[in-house]
Each structure stands twice: as C-alpha cells, then as structure tokens.
Amino acid sequence: MATSKQPVTVPTDASVDEFLAAVPDERRRADALRLCGILRDITGEPPVMWGPSIVGFGSYRYTYESGRTGDWPLVGFSPRKQQLVVYLVGGYEERYPALLTRLGPHKTGKGCLYLKRLDNVDEGALRELVERTVRVHKGVDRASHDRQGD
C-alpha cells in the first residue's frame, strides 16, 4: 500500500533563538542573527523554524505544474557550515542581474543565494532582492510562484 510522503520542511515549534545560538561558528552566528533581523524588518513577520534548519518568515502557497501544492516561507535562510543560504524567489538570477552585480561576492543556485559573509555584500542590494522576493510571493509583482527548492 502506497503512503503519501509528508513534507519535511514545514513550520515547527522549535525555538529560532536556540537554533541560532547553537550555530558553532561565532562569525556565522553573528551573520545569522543580523540576517534574521534584516528579514524580520523587511517582511514584518516573526522568524519561525521550518524543518530542522531553515528560519522562515511568513508563508505562501505554491503549486507545481503537476498540481501538487504546499507551503513555503516568503523568504528564509539557513546558517550552513560554509555559508549562509538565503531562499529567494526561483529565477531571481535572470530577473535581477543588476542587483546581483551590485550585491558583491556570492554564489547562486535554484532559488538559493549563498553568502560567505554579510560584511562583504551590499546590504541595500540584499534588501532589495528580499523585498522583490516577498512581493512576488505575495502576488504583488508579476512573476512565477514556483516553489524555491529545499
């Protein structure tokens, strides 16, 4: 008998403060705390743990072409060992190339922005990328509402 797979990345009751306090690298922890404040400021939403390692702000409903639906944070991040991973709107690389040029050192992936250090990036450009992501997910900007991959 087939069972439906339950999503792992869903809001939990885990403490964001405890999660961030447990980030082992002092620099990464400081960057994560600063980024958490930036994302809270932009979204107006409280931080919530999504699964075991993503701090998310707000949520939106996505629909795959297959018809499968789910929920995902408007924007989120994870303080990984090698870098901060910021979850943005899918396709942001093609939508906002000028902002990425302004941003400074970073790497990109499908819906993910990888930053080594917040001090090395243009905070204004980062804020604008986040603001645009939130507007797209809220349906204010015309763009795809495809889910950003885990």
N, C-alpha and C positions, 0 to 999 in steps of 0.2 A: 504494500500500500504506500503510495507516494505521500510525502509530507511537504507542506509548503515551507520554504526557507524563511525564517524570521530575520529581518534586518538587524545587524549588529550595531550600526551607528544610529542610535535613537537617543532622545533625551533621557538622562538618568538623574537620580537624586544625589549623585556624588558631589562632593564639595570642590568647586573650582579653586578656591583659596588653598585647600590642602593639596590638590593636584599641582598647582603652580609652585607652592612652597617646596614640593618634593623634587622639582627639576634639579638634577645634581650639579650641573654646571652653573656657577654663580652668574656669569655673563648672560647665558641663555635664559636663566630665571629672571634676571633684571629686564632683558628684552621682552620676555613673555609678559611680565607684569605691565610694562609700558604699552605693548601692543594691545593687551586686554583693555586698558584704559582708552586707547585710541578707538578701538572697535565699539566699545560701550558708548563713547561720546558720539560717534557717527550714527550708530543705529538707534540709540535711545533705549536699547534693550539690555537686560541683565545677562551676564555670561552664564551659560548652562553647559554642563558636560554632556557631550554626545558620544556615547560609547565610552571606552576607557581612556581615550587620548585626544579628543577634539573638544576645544572650547568653542561653542557656537553662540550666535546672537540672533534672536528671532527665528522664524522659520517660514518656509514657503512650500507649496505643494508642487511636485514635478510630475510629468507624465512622459514616459518613454514612447517611442514610435509604436512599440508593441502593445501599448495601452496600459502597461504596468505603472502604478503610481506610488508615490511615497512622499516623505517629508525630509527636508534638509535645511540646515541653517541658512539664513540670508547671507551670512558671511561667518567664517570661523578660522581657527588656526590651531596648530599643534606645535609645541616646542620639542622638536625631534633632536636627537643627539648631534647631528651635523649641521642643522639649520632650522629656522622657523619655517613652517609650511603655512601659507595663507590660502584659504579656499575662496576663490573668486568665481565669477560667472564664467561658464565654459566659453571658449573662443575669445577671451579677453586679449590674447596676443594679437589677433587680427583686428579687433575692434579699436584698440587703444595703443598703437605702436609709438606714438609721440610721447605718451605718458611713460611707457616702459623705457624709452630712451632717457627721459628726464629722471627716472627712478634711480638709476645707478646700478651697482653690481647686483645681479640676481640671475636666477635660472627659472625656466618656466616648464610646466607640464600641463596636462589636460585639466584646466580649471584650478591648477595649483601654482602658486608663486613661492619660490624658495629664496629665502634671505638668510645670509650668514650673520649679519649684524645690522641692527636698526640704525646705528650711528652712521653707517656707510650709505644709507639711502636717503633720497629726498622725501621727507615726511609729507610735504604737500602733494607730491605725485602719488604716494601711497594712499593718502586720504582720498584723493580724487578717484583712484581705482576702486577703493572700497565703496565710496558713495555711489559710483556708477553701478557697481555690482548690486547694491541694495536696491537702487531704483529699477534695475532690470528685473530682479526677483519679485519686486512688488508690482510689476507691470506698468511702471511709470514710463520707462524707456522702451522703445520698440526693439525687441531682440528675442532670441530663443530663450525659453525657460528650461532648457535641458539641465539635467542634474549634473552637478560637478562631482566627478568620481571620487570614491574613497581612496 
